[in-house]
Amino acid sequence: MKLTIAENFFILIHHPDKPRIEVTEVARNVGMIGAIFLDLSIEENIIIEDGVIKVKSTKSNLLPAHNELLDILAKSPKRRKPKQWISRINQRAGKTKRKLLESLEKKGIIEIVHKRFLFIPYIQTLLVRRDMRENLIKQMRGIIFQNMEMDGQAPYLLGLIQACKAHKIVCNDKDEMKQSRKKIKEIIESDQIMQGVGTVIQEMQAAIMAAVIASSAASSAAVAGAH
């Protein structure tokens, strides 16, 4: 079963047994958006030129979530940098996330559980295909700690792990986390990767990191203002 980067990213950050995500909500949302942009870039639906995202094709053969974001880009009269787009789309990430979850449920990878709290409906997700997450983690660990070769999506997923500070998902302790941060940086900056997808990964990494930092700063300011 061939999955998109966005689907694999969500599988990777999902807890194997519990209905929760292993990163912050902000990291999940911006990581998901960044992953969709990476998918669209690989399919050459979009390109990054002169620092801004440009639409090359208004229709994608990927998922409904991808076509929704592509439509937003195509209809915008203004070209924006990846950082600006991720920040803007993050404000409505719920709808995009739902479309991605529905695609994963149709493939039997997750189960969407409908809940209600004080008459307010919400959803939780359970990972059905735990083996897929285990295989992804095994692959990431093999690349980071055993210098194993990478397949097509590996550099992108490693870049997302770095950008979303999700190293704990593939590491067992603090020493491994420190080692993984250094190794992933080396991988993405290597000549081999830079000749292909390195620039796109670095652009998305910077955009995701900026969104995470901005959201964290906004949350801290709100807490400070409440006291």
C-alpha positions as CSV (number, residue, x, y, z in Angstrom):
1,M,0.0,0.0,0.0
2,K,1.6,3.3,-1.1
3,L,0.9,6.2,1.2
4,T,1.6,9.9,1.0
5,I,4.1,11.6,3.2
6,A,1.2,13.2,5.1
7,E,-0.3,9.9,5.8
8,N,3.0,8.3,7.0
9,F,3.7,11.4,9.1
10,F,0.3,11.0,10.9
11,I,1.0,7.3,11.4
12,L,4.4,8.0,12.8
13,I,3.2,10.6,15.4
14,H,0.2,8.6,16.5
15,H,0.5,6.7,19.8
16,P,0.5,2.9,19.1
17,D,-2.2,2.0,21.7
18,K,-3.9,5.1,22.9
19,P,-6.2,7.7,21.2
20,R,-3.6,10.5,21.2
21,I,-0.7,12.1,19.2
22,E,2.9,12.0,20.4
23,V,3.6,15.7,19.5
24,T,2.0,18.9,20.4
25,E,-1.2,20.0,18.6
26,V,0.7,22.8,16.9
27,A,3.4,20.5,15.7
28,R,0.8,18.0,14.5
29,N,-1.1,20.6,12.5
30,V,1.9,22.4,10.9
31,G,3.7,19.2,10.3
32,M,0.7,17.8,8.5
33,I,0.4,20.9,6.4
34,G,4.1,20.9,5.6
35,A,3.8,17.2,4.7
36,I,1.0,17.9,2.3
37,F,3.1,20.6,0.6
38,L,6.0,18.2,0.3
39,D,3.7,15.7,-1.4
40,L,2.5,18.4,-3.8
41,S,6.1,19.3,-4.5
42,I,7.1,15.8,-5.3
43,E,4.1,15.5,-7.7
44,E,5.2,18.8,-9.2
45,N,1.8,20.3,-8.5
46,I,3.7,23.2,-6.8
47,I,7.3,24.5,-6.9
48,I,9.3,26.8,-4.7
49,E,10.7,29.6,-6.9
50,D,12.4,32.8,-5.7
51,G,11.4,31.8,-2.1
52,V,7.6,31.6,-2.8
53,I,5.2,28.7,-3.6
54,K,4.0,28.7,-7.2
55,V,1.2,26.4,-8.5
56,K,2.0,24.4,-11.6
57,S,-1.1,22.2,-11.7
58,T,-4.5,23.0,-10.1
59,K,-5.5,19.3,-9.9
60,S,-3.6,16.6,-7.9
61,N,-3.9,12.8,-8.1
62,L,-3.3,12.6,-4.4
63,L,-5.8,12.8,-1.5
64,P,-8.8,15.2,-1.0
65,A,-6.8,17.0,1.7
66,H,-4.1,17.7,-0.9
67,N,-6.5,19.0,-3.5
68,E,-8.2,21.2,-0.9
69,L,-4.9,22.9,0.0
70,L,-3.9,23.1,-3.7
71,D,-7.2,24.8,-4.5
72,I,-6.5,27.4,-1.8
73,L,-3.0,28.1,-3.3
74,A,-4.4,28.3,-6.8
75,K,-7.2,30.7,-6.0
76,S,-5.0,33.1,-4.0
77,P,-4.0,36.2,-6.0
78,K,-0.9,36.6,-3.9
79,R,2.2,34.3,-3.9
80,R,3.5,33.6,-0.5
81,K,6.5,32.0,1.1
82,P,6.1,28.5,2.6
83,K,6.3,30.0,6.1
84,Q,3.4,32.4,5.4
85,W,1.2,29.7,3.8
86,I,1.7,27.2,6.7
87,S,0.9,29.9,9.2
88,R,-2.3,30.9,7.3
89,I,-3.6,27.4,6.7
90,N,-2.8,26.4,10.3
91,Q,-5.7,28.6,11.3
92,R,-8.1,26.2,9.6
93,A,-6.2,23.0,10.0
94,G,-9.1,21.1,11.5
95,K,-10.9,20.6,8.2
96,T,-7.7,19.5,6.4
97,K,-6.9,17.1,9.3
98,R,-10.4,15.6,9.1
99,K,-10.0,14.9,5.4
100,L,-6.7,13.2,6.0
101,L,-8.1,11.1,8.8
102,E,-11.0,10.0,6.6
103,S,-8.6,8.8,3.9
104,L,-6.6,6.8,6.5
105,E,-9.8,5.2,7.9
106,K,-10.9,4.2,4.4
107,K,-7.6,2.3,4.1
108,G,-8.2,0.5,7.4
109,I,-5.1,2.2,9.0
110,I,-7.0,4.1,11.8
111,E,-10.4,4.0,13.4
112,I,-12.2,7.3,13.9
113,V,-14.2,7.2,17.2
114,H,-17.0,9.8,17.6
115,K,-17.4,11.2,21.1
116,R,-19.5,13.9,22.8
117,F,-18.8,16.0,25.8
118,L,-21.6,18.2,27.2
119,F,-23.4,17.9,23.8
120,I,-20.2,19.0,22.0
121,P,-19.1,16.4,19.4
122,Y,-15.5,15.6,18.8
123,I,-13.5,12.7,17.5
124,Q,-10.6,10.5,18.6
125,T,-8.5,8.2,16.5
126,L,-7.1,4.7,17.2
127,L,-4.2,3.3,15.3
128,V,-5.4,0.0,13.7
129,R,-2.2,-0.8,11.7
130,R,0.4,-0.6,14.5
131,D,2.7,-2.7,12.3
132,M,3.0,0.2,9.8
133,R,4.1,2.6,12.6
134,E,6.6,0.0,13.8
135,N,8.0,-0.4,10.3
136,L,8.4,3.4,9.9
137,I,10.2,3.7,13.2
138,K,12.4,0.8,12.4
139,Q,13.3,2.4,9.1
140,M,14.0,5.8,10.6
141,R,16.2,4.2,13.3
142,G,18.1,2.2,10.8
143,I,18.9,5.3,8.8
144,I,19.9,7.4,11.9
145,F,21.8,4.8,13.9
146,Q,22.9,2.2,11.4
147,N,23.6,4.3,8.3
148,M,21.1,2.3,6.2
149,E,20.1,3.5,2.8
150,M,17.0,5.8,2.4
151,D,14.0,5.3,0.1
152,G,12.1,8.1,-1.5
153,Q,10.1,9.4,1.4
154,A,12.7,8.9,4.2
155,P,14.5,12.4,3.8
156,Y,11.1,14.1,4.0
157,L,10.0,12.2,7.1
158,L,13.3,12.8,8.8
159,G,13.0,16.5,8.0
160,L,9.5,16.5,9.5
161,I,10.7,14.8,12.7
162,Q,13.4,17.4,13.0
163,A,11.1,20.3,12.3
164,C,8.4,19.1,14.7
165,K,10.9,18.1,17.4
166,A,9.5,14.6,17.3
167,H,12.8,12.8,18.0
168,K,11.4,11.0,21.0
169,I,9.2,8.9,18.7
170,V,12.3,7.2,17.2
171,C,14.7,7.4,20.1
172,N,14.9,5.5,23.4
173,D,16.8,8.0,25.5
174,K,18.4,11.5,25.7
175,D,21.7,10.3,24.2
176,E,19.9,8.9,21.1
177,M,17.8,12.1,20.8
178,K,21.0,14.2,20.7
179,Q,22.6,11.9,18.2
180,S,19.5,11.9,16.0
181,R,19.3,15.7,15.8
182,K,22.9,15.8,14.6
183,K,22.5,12.9,12.2
184,I,19.3,14.2,10.6
185,K,20.9,17.6,10.1
186,E,23.8,16.0,8.4
187,I,21.6,13.9,6.2
188,I,19.5,16.8,5.0
189,E,22.5,18.9,4.3
190,S,24.4,16.2,2.5
191,D,25.4,16.8,-1.1
192,Q,23.4,13.8,-2.3
193,I,20.1,15.1,-0.8
194,M,20.7,18.7,-1.7
195,Q,21.0,17.8,-5.3
196,G,17.4,16.5,-5.2
197,V,15.0,17.4,-2.5
198,G,17.2,19.1,0.1
199,T,16.1,22.7,-0.7
200,V,12.4,21.8,-0.5
201,I,12.9,20.0,2.8
202,Q,14.9,22.9,4.3
203,E,12.2,25.4,3.2
204,M,9.5,23.4,4.8
205,Q,11.6,22.7,7.9
206,A,12.1,26.4,8.4
207,A,8.4,27.2,7.8
208,I,7.2,24.5,10.3
209,M,9.8,25.5,12.9
210,A,8.7,29.2,12.6
211,A,5.1,28.3,13.0
212,V,5.8,26.1,16.1
213,I,7.9,28.9,17.7
214,A,5.3,31.6,16.9
215,S,2.4,29.5,18.4
216,S,4.5,28.7,21.5
217,A,5.3,32.4,21.9
218,A,1.6,33.3,21.5
219,S,0.5,30.7,24.1
220,S,3.1,31.9,26.6
221,A,2.0,35.5,26.1
222,A,-1.6,34.5,26.7
223,V,-0.7,32.7,29.9
224,A,1.3,35.6,31.1
225,G,-1.5,38.0,30.4
226,A,-3.9,35.9,32.4
227,H,-1.9,36.3,35.6
